[in-house]
Amino acid sequence: MTVRPEPLPQVLEISPYVPGHAPPAREGKVYKLASNENPLGCSQAARDAVQAATAHMEIYPDGNCAQLKAAISRRYGLDKARLVCGAGSDEIFQLLARAFLTAGDNIVQSAYGFLVYQLVAQQSGAQTRFAADTPELKADVDAMLALVDERTKIVFLANPNNPTGTYLSVEEVRRLHAGLPKSVLLVLDAAYAEYVSRNDYAAGIELASEFDNVLMTRTFSKIHGLAALRLGWGYGPEHVIDAINRVRGPFNVSAVAQVAGIAALADTDFVEKSLRVNAEGLEKLTDGIRALGLEVVESVANFLLARFGSAEEAKAAASYLETDHGVSVRLVAGYGLPEYLRITVGDEEGVDAVLTGLKAFCSK
Ligand SMILES: *Cc1c(COP(=O)(O)O)cnc(C)c1O
């Protein structure tokens, strides 16, 4: 037997995350609608800030992200001492796993919830317990609570959830929290919070302010269109922030990302325009796909799930959209939803390209 360095056994059990891909180059336009990115790009002010920051790339970034935290705290009215920044919210999930999970522990998430939570738990040797969703593809509070035991350390809830696009009301989230032991950390992943326009929705600021066991995470990757820079943040009790600070890299957020984030937060015009384009596109895409006779899960985010007759049909539709219409969408079989496709809401042209493509596919 060859002797070689062996990683931890739990590491070999991880199936790496499969990101959405761009359509192959072709004549005419292509639309990458597979990763819930902002079809408008990002704020010009953020781009300018990045350009200016390139003058001093020899200097280490501020490891405390003080100015960025000040900007976030002003924008949302938050206590700076309860903020932590990360290289994407993904990094914050990784850091939570490192700080709170060990072999034999478990996390609880919804069956069709975001898969990154399971990946970070696996690194720490922790199990993931998946609670069945409701028939409407919403997280089921009672099912989640039923899976919590004395080894549960974290309950993750993406709200709104990816890939379903559904959300839980503030009352339902409060009920989930109320049912948890005080030793369990509730992580409210609000990556799509900005898009939600429902009166009964809250991202989690109040809960994370009020309780010792709630952390809310946010990202600059979606509405702010800065996914390439990797920037996210968390807001929660100081003892949780302190634990994350102990396990993170001292310079985990680049200087370029920090200045871009500050500029992006200030550019409310860009955010409003992004919201408007998304609201119009989401409605047109939902109605248009339903008019073709396909089921669409009601979404409050910048993407939706469309249901096909079978897993084969969903796959055929995805490859047809890509090869014949230059549109890439996301297969979600890995989430246990093989007969669905997740489609990001593009700009007007992108939405039209999906509808034209799907219409042609359905009449084949
Ligand atoms: C896109 C997304 C994020 C954001 O991840 P980043 O690492 O900040 O880019 C977080 N949670 C969910 C559910 C997402 O879909």
The ligand as an SDF file (V2000), in Angstrom:
LIG
                    3D

 15 15  0  0  0  0  0  0  0  0999 V2000
  -26.0320   33.3390   -3.1520 C   0  0  0  0  0  0  0  0  0  0  0  0
  -26.3240   32.9000   -1.7770 C   0  0  0  0  0  0  0  0  0  0  0  0
  -25.5250   33.3140   -0.7170 C   0  0  0  0  0  0  0  0  0  0  0  0
  -24.3790   34.2680   -0.9370 C   0  0  0  0  0  0  0  0  0  0  0  0
  -23.1720   33.6580   -0.8830 O   0  0  0  0  0  0  0  0  0  0  0  0
  -21.8630   34.5720   -0.9520 P   0  0  0  0  0  0  0  0  0  0  0  0
  -20.8300   33.6730   -0.4250 O   0  0  0  0  0  0  0  0  0  0  0  0
  -22.1100   35.7610   -0.0920 O   0  0  0  0  0  0  0  0  0  0  0  0
  -21.6700   34.9400   -2.3790 O   0  0  0  0  0  0  0  0  0  0  0  0
  -25.8310   32.8960    0.5550 C   0  0  0  0  0  0  0  0  0  0  0  0
  -26.9070   32.1190    0.7800 N   0  0  0  0  0  0  0  0  0  0  0  0
  -27.7180   31.7270   -0.2060 C   0  0  0  0  0  0  0  0  0  0  0  0
  -28.9140   30.9330    0.1160 C   0  0  0  0  0  0  0  0  0  0  0  0
  -27.4350   32.0950   -1.5270 C   0  0  0  0  0  0  0  0  0  0  0  0
  -28.2210   31.6610   -2.5120 O   0  0  0  0  0  0  0  0  0  0  0  0
  1  2  1  0
  2  3  1  0
  2 14  2  0
  3  4  1  0
  3 10  2  0
  4  5  1  0
  5  6  1  0
  6  7  2  0
  6  8  1  0
  6  9  1  0
 10 11  1  0
 11 12  2  0
 12 13  1  0
 12 14  1  0
 14 15  1  0
M  END
$$$$
